[in-house]
Amino acid sequence: MQHALFRLGLYESKIDGLTGPGTRKAMAEYSKRYHVDNNFASIALDIEFKRREQWQAEWTDLLDAAVSEELETYLLDFGSAKIKEKILFVGNHGWQTACLYINAKNQFGAYTGYQWVFFPMKKSVVDGYPPYVMPDLVPPLPKETYEFWCQMGFVVGQAD
């Protein structure tokens, strides 16, 4: 958080830790400027939300292209699929998962109804974040975890 406050020009001197006088002053100024409660949690969350909004705008086009390319390998009839949401989740270690709210045809040619579909991205969508393949020894996270993340918006990119 201190680095974000510093980049915004809210420190008059060097960064001085979580409870230093410079940090307290920078937090008070941030609170006043952005109409946020002057406490660590509120300011940290606000900074994170602003950061994710910025990433979302930058990555929307990249996500559209990458998901369309990779989706063809997952669906029986890509051309008929109807997508309501495309969301990219980027984990701390750089692994990327696409989350789609999609209505696609099943093996009988009937539409399944809108449902969340999750798949790991094989190609990097985000520069500096190569696709990360989980080692075989690490069990994959349950599907419900990805569904929760996507529905709750713990994402950095989204397109309608």
C-alpha positions in Angstrom: 0.0 0.0 0.0 2.8 2.4 0.8 4.2 2.1 -2.7 0.8 2.9 -4.2 0.5 6.0 -1.9 4.0 7.0 -3.0 3.2 6.7 -6.7 0.2 8.9 -6.1 2.6 11.6 -4.7 1.2 11.5 -1.2 4.6 11.1 0.6 6.6 14.2 1.2 9.7 12.0 2.0 10.7 8.4 1.9 8.3 5.6 2.8 8.4 5.0 6.5 6.5 1.7 7.2 2.9 0.9 8.0 2.6 3.1 11.1 5.2 5.8 10.4 4.1 9.5 10.4 4.6 9.8 6.7 2.3 6.8 6.1 -0.3 8.2 8.4 -0.2 11.6 6.7 -0.4 9.9 3.2 -3.4 7.8 4.3 -5.2 10.9 5.7 -4.6 12.7 2.3 -5.8 9.6 0.3 -8.9 9.4 2.6 -9.7 13.0 1.9 -9.0 12.9 -1.8 -10.9 9.7 -2.6 -13.6 9.9 0.1 -12.6 6.7 1.9 -12.5 5.9 5.6 -9.1 6.7 7.0 -8.1 3.2 8.1 -5.7 0.7 6.6 -8.3 -1.8 5.4 -10.5 0.7 3.7 -7.6 2.4 1.9 -5.9 -0.9 0.9 -9.2 -2.2 -0.6 -9.9 1.0 -2.4 -6.4 1.0 -3.9 -6.8 -2.7 -5.0 -10.2 -2.0 -6.6 -8.8 0.9 -8.5 -5.8 -1.2 -9.7 -8.1 -4.0 -10.9 -10.4 -1.5 -12.7 -7.3 -0.3 -14.6 -6.2 -3.8 -15.4 -9.6 -4.7 -16.5 -9.7 -1.9 -19.1 -6.2 -2.8 -20.4 -6.8 -6.6 -20.7 -10.3 -6.7 -22.2 -9.2 -6.9 -25.8 -6.4 -9.4 -25.0 -8.8 -11.6 -23.1 -11.4 -11.6 -25.9 -8.8 -12.7 -28.5 -7.2 -15.4 -26.3 -10.4 -16.9 -25.0 -11.9 -17.1 -28.5 -8.8 -18.9 -29.7 -8.7 -21.4 -26.9 -12.4 -21.9 -26.6 -12.5 -23.6 -30.0 -10.6 -26.5 -28.5 -13.1 -26.9 -25.6 -16.5 -26.7 -27.4 -18.1 -29.0 -29.8 -19.7 -26.2 -31.8 -17.8 -23.0 -31.1 -19.7 -20.9 -33.7 -23.0 -21.4 -32.0 -21.9 -20.6 -28.4 -23.4 -17.6 -26.7 -21.2 -16.0 -24.1 -22.5 -13.5 -21.5 -19.4 -13.0 -19.5 -15.7 -13.5 -20.0 -13.5 -13.2 -16.9 -9.8 -13.8 -16.4 -8.5 -14.8 -13.1 -4.7 -14.3 -12.6 -3.3 -16.1 -9.6 -0.4 -14.9 -7.5 2.1 -17.3 -9.3 1.0 -16.1 -12.8 -1.4 -19.0 -13.6 -4.4 -17.8 -15.6 -7.9 -19.2 -15.7 -10.7 -18.1 -18.0 -14.2 -18.1 -16.5 -17.1 -18.0 -18.9 -20.8 -17.7 -18.4 -21.8 -19.5 -21.6 -24.7 -21.3 -23.3 -23.2 -23.9 -25.6 -24.4 -27.0 -27.4 -23.9 -30.5 -25.9 -23.1 -33.7 -27.7 -26.8 -34.1 -28.7 -26.9 -30.6 -30.3 -29.1 -29.0 -27.6 -28.2 -25.9 -25.7 -27.2 -26.6 -22.1 -28.5 -23.3 -20.7 -26.1 -20.6 -19.3 -23.6 -22.0 -16.9 -20.1 -21.1 -15.6 -17.3 -22.9 -17.5 -13.7 -22.7 -16.3 -10.5 -23.7 -18.1 -6.8 -22.9 -17.7 -5.3 -20.6 -20.3 -2.5 -22.3 -22.4 -1.2 -19.0 -23.7 -0.4 -15.9 -21.7 -3.1 -13.2 -21.9 -1.2 -10.8 -19.6 2.3 -9.7 -20.4 4.7 -10.7 -17.7 2.4 -13.5 -16.5 3.4 -16.6 -18.4 0.8 -19.4 -18.2 1.5 -21.4 -15.1 1.0 -25.2 -15.1 0.3 -26.7 -11.8 2.6 -29.6 -11.0 0.9 -33.1 -11.0 1.7 -33.4 -7.3 -0.5 -30.4 -6.5 -4.2 -31.3 -6.6 -6.3 -28.8 -8.7 -8.6 -26.5 -6.8 -12.2 -27.7 -6.7 -14.5 -26.3 -9.4 -16.5 -24.5 -6.8 -13.5 -22.4 -5.9 -13.2 -21.1 -9.5 -16.9 -20.5 -9.6 -16.8 -18.5 -6.4 -13.9 -16.4 -7.6 -15.5 -15.6 -10.9 -19.0 -14.9 -9.5 -17.6 -12.7 -6.7 -15.4 -10.8 -9.1 -11.9 -11.7 -7.8 -10.7 -11.0 -11.3 -8.5 -8.6 -13.2 -10.2 -8.7 -16.6 -13.7 -8.8 -17.7 -15.7 -8.2 -20.9 -19.4 -8.3 -21.7 
